[in-house]
């Protein structure tokens, strides 16, 4: 009887754990960054085999194969440390970017508002310009729940002194402009379109997913006296170069100030960049740089099923990768043609959980290395 009660209690416990794992969360105000915070994310500039997945509830995403190549730090400093802080009276924080650019924000307990940037000009005219979002742009909100949606249209406007541009630029115009501006128009649509479990390394996160579709168009306007602004972008031939479209996915847990994972893709949805939360759980296999020693490196290990094969510093040729059980019986193998470093994705979720061995074999059937691989299940 006692055994039956224990078994029943175990079933109840497991059902509660399963229900909790797939419960819908709300991103809370405690996840909003504050002045003085340093946010850290690993950056993978060549993600492979990563699928953002479908929209809807009860989703499961396995992003364990992501492999960060460097750490990206975002430090929200007091705005008074910025050289152009007087240009942004409503700001309370500044981020210092590369190239001497300052990015100004208003941080509150329910929004991160981007106000604008100051520093080197985007036209490479050696000018110190200030660009302001009109209206300001919200980059994160809280609380955030499944189904929330927000559409925004704004322009990042950079006034440019007319005297800083060559006179020949407007030689064909019937008048000389006294006001010039670079205008980046941004149309952004965000929707919390999914929730579920995100698997990363051997950890699980309950997350909401925000899908962001953004289009930006860069234009140049001129104005003279009391006449209205005139768009001369097409005359200067920047129309095609000034258009960009991106699709991004942000996977937020309830309290982390950084997204657990951020995926950025082109207008066709092809993922080109990935960032993920950098902490003691996700940084255990961080290499920092490609290893100098030649060989085959598998990440993550342990894995839920998807692994990245990293071939490093190998001589050009054909190589076989074999996965075996501990008795040496082959469970999976594949040939690869290598000419320099290469990364390939493999799905071994069809293999039972447990400990395996993997070997790298050259075209002369010489075993170059044998290491351990662990497959787990959430």
N, C-alpha and C positions, 0 to 999 in steps of 0.2 A: 504493500500500500504506500509506504514511504517513497519507494522508487517511482511509483506512478505519479505521486504529487510532485516530486522533483522534476520528472519529465514534463508534466503539464506546466509547471512554473517556467521551465526552460523554453517551452514553446511560446508561452505568453511573452517572455522577455525578448525572444528573437523577433516575434511579430511587432513588438513595440519598437525595437531597434530598426527594423525594416521600414516601418511607417515613418519613424523620425528621419531616416536617411533620405526619404523622398518627400518630406514636407516642404511646403512653399515658404520661403523666408521673405523678410522685408529688409532692405538695406537701411540701416538706422542712421540717425544723425551722428552717432559716435564714430562713424566711418569717415567723417569729413576731416580733411587735413587742417592743421592750425599753423600759425606763424611759429617757426622754430622746428617744425617737423622735417625729417629727412626720409623720403620714400625711396626704396631700393627695389629695382627690378632687373632680372636677367634678360638679356636681349639675344634672340636667335635670329640672325639675318638671313638664314637659308633654311627655313622650316620645310620639312618634307613629310608627306603623308598625313597632314593635319587637315581634318574636316570639321568645319564649324558646326555641322550637324543641322538637324531640323528645328523648326520653331515648335512651341507647344509645351505642355507640362510633362513632368516625369521623364526628362531626358537624362541620358548618361553620356558624358564626354570623357574620353581617355586621351589626355595630352602629355602622357609620360614621355614620349619620344623627344619632346622639345629639349634642346641642348643649348644653353646660353653660352655665348662666347665672351661676353663682358657684362659688368654690372653698370647699370644706369642709375645715377643718383639724382633725385629731384629735391632740392633744398629750398624750403619756403623761408626766406629771410625777411626781417623787418624792412618795409618799403623804404625807410629812411636811409638804408645802405645803398640804394640805387642812385646813380648820378642824375637820372631824369625823374626823380620822385615827385617834383613839383608839377610835372605835367599830368600826374594822375592823382589828384587830391582825394579821390574816393578809395584809392587802393590802401591795403594794409600789408601786402606781401609782394615780394619780388623774387623771381628766379633768374639767376645768371646763366645764360646760355653761351655756347661757343661763339667766338668771333666778337666778343664784347657786347652781345645783345642782351638787353634786360626785358624780361617778360613780367608785366604787372597784373596783380590779381586782387580781388576782394573776397576774402574767405569769411564765411559765416557758418552757423550750425546747420544750415540746410542747403547751401549752394556754394560752388566754387565758380566765381565770375571772372572771366578773362577780360581785362580792360584794354590791353594793347601792348605794344613793344616799342623799344627805343634802342638806337644804336646804328650800326652800319646799314646803309640803304640796300634794298633788294635789287637795284639796278646797277650796282657796282660803280657808282659815280663818286665814291669817296666822300659821301655826305653823312652827316649824323642826323638821322631822321627820327621822327616820332610818329608811330601809327596807332590810331585809336579805333576800337570797335564801336560802330554806331548802328544799332545799340550794342551794349556789352553782351558778351556771349557766355552762356552757362555751360561749363564743361562737365559738371557733376551735380547731382541733386540728391537730397534725402528728406524724408523717407522715400523709398523707391519700391514699388511693388509690381507684380506681374500685371501686364495690360496697360501700364502707364505709357503715354505717348506724348511727344513734344516736337513741334516743328518750329524752326527758327530761320530767319533770314537777317543777315547783317552784312556790313561792309567794313573792312579794315582799310582806313583811309590815311594815306601818307601825303601831306602837303609838301610840295617841292618848290624851293625858290626858283623863280624863272631865271634869275641871273646865274644860276649854277649850270644851266644847260647851254650848249653851243647855239649861236644865232642861226647857224645853217640848218638846224633842225626844223625851224619854222619858216624857212625861206620861201616856200610855196604858198604860205598862208597870206590872206589879204589883210591880216591884222597881227599884231604882236601880243601874245597872251601875257597877262600880268599875274595870273594864278594857274598853277599846274598841280595836279594831284594824281597819285597812283592809288587805284581803288581795287581792292580784292573783294569781290562779292561772294558771299558764302551762303549756300542753301543747305541746311542740315535737317535731317529727319531722324528722330530717335524713337525706338519702341522697345519696351521690355517684353520681348517676344518669346521667352522660354525660361524654364527653371528646372532644376534637377541636381544630379550629382556630378561633380567634376573629379576625375581620378588623376592624381599627379604623384609620380613616384609611388610610394606605398601609402599615400594619404588620400583622404576623401574630403571634399569641400561641398557644402550645400550652397548653391549659387543661383543668382538671377542673371540672365543674359540680356544685355542691351545691344541691339543692333543699330548701328549708325550708318546712314547713307549720306554722303556729303559731296557736294559739287562746288567747285570754286572757279571763278572766272576773273582774271586780272585785266584791268582796263586802265587806260590813261585818258584823263579829261583835261581840257584847258578852258579858261574863262578870260574874258576881257571886259573890264568896266562893269556895266550893269547887265550885260548880255548873259544868258544862262550858260551852264556848263555844256561843253561839246565833247563827245566821245571821239577821240582820234586814234583809237587802238588799231583799227583796220588799216588806217593809212600808214601806221608805223610797222605793220606786219607782225604784231604780237598776238593776234587772236588765237592761233592754234597753240602756241607755246604757253598761253596763259590759261588754258583750260585743264582742270584736273578733276578726276572722280575717284572716290575711294569708298570701300565698304569695310567697316570695322565692327568687331564683336568684343564687348567687354563683359567678363564673367566676374561678378561681384559676390563676395560672401557678405555676411551680415555686418561685420565690424572692421575688416581690414581697410586701411586707408588707400592701399593700392588695389587695383583689380588683381584677382588671382591669376588670370590670364587675359591678355589682350592680343587679338589677331587682327592684322591689317592687310587688306587685299585690294586688288585693282577693281575697276568697274565690272569686270567679269567674275569677280568673286575668288580669283586665284590668290591664295595667301602668300604674301611676300615678306612679312615680318611678324615676329611673335615676341611678346614680352611676358614674363611671369614673375610672380611674387618671389622675392629673394629673402629667405629666412632659414632657420636651422633645419626645417623640414625639407626644403627644396634645394639647398646648396650643397648637400652631402657629396654629390658627384661632380661638382663644378671643377672643370679643368683649368679655367682661366685663360688658357691658350691651347692650341693643338699640341699634343705631346710630341717631344722630339724623337722618342724611340719609335722605330717603325713597328707596325703590327696592326692588329684589329682590336678596336675598342667598341664595346656594346653599351648603349645607354637607352633607357634606365636598366639597372640590374640591382635588385629584383624588378620584374616587369609584370604588368597585368596581361600583356600579350603583344603590344606593339613595341618594337625595338628599332633603334637606329644603329646600323652597322657603319662604323667610321674606319675606313681604310687610310692609314697614315704612313707616309714616307716609304711606300712599297715600290719596288722596281716594276716597270711596265711588264704586263703579262696577264695570264689567266689564272685566277685563284678560285678555289672551292672553299665554301663555308659549310661546315657540317655541324648539326646539333644532334647529340646522342644522349641516351640515358646513361645512368652511372655504370651500366654493364657494357657500354660501348656500342650498343645497337643504335643505328642511325634512325632518327625520327624525322629529319628534314635536312636537305642539302641543296645548294644552288651554286652555279658558276658565275663569276664576275670578271669582266675585262677591266683591268686597272691600268691607268696611265696617269700617275700622280695621285693626290688625295681624292677621296670620293666618299660620299655618304649615300647609303641605300636604306630603305625602310622594309621591315619584315614583320608580318603578322603571324605570331606563333600561338594565338589564342586557342587553336585547335588542340594544343598539347595540354595534357593534364598538369595541374599544379605540382610542383616538386623541384628537385635539383637535377640539373642537366649539365653536360659538358659541351663546349663548342670548340671547334678546331679550325684553324686556317691552314689550307693545304695548297702548295704551289703546283705549277703545271707538270712538274716532275714527280708529283705525288709525295713530296716531302712535307711532313707535318711541321709547320713553322711555330705553332703555339697551340696550347690547349688550356682553356680556362673554364671557370664555373659560371653557369647561368641559373638563376632562380626564377621560376614562374609562380606567381601568387594569384589569388582571386579575391576581389573585394567581398 
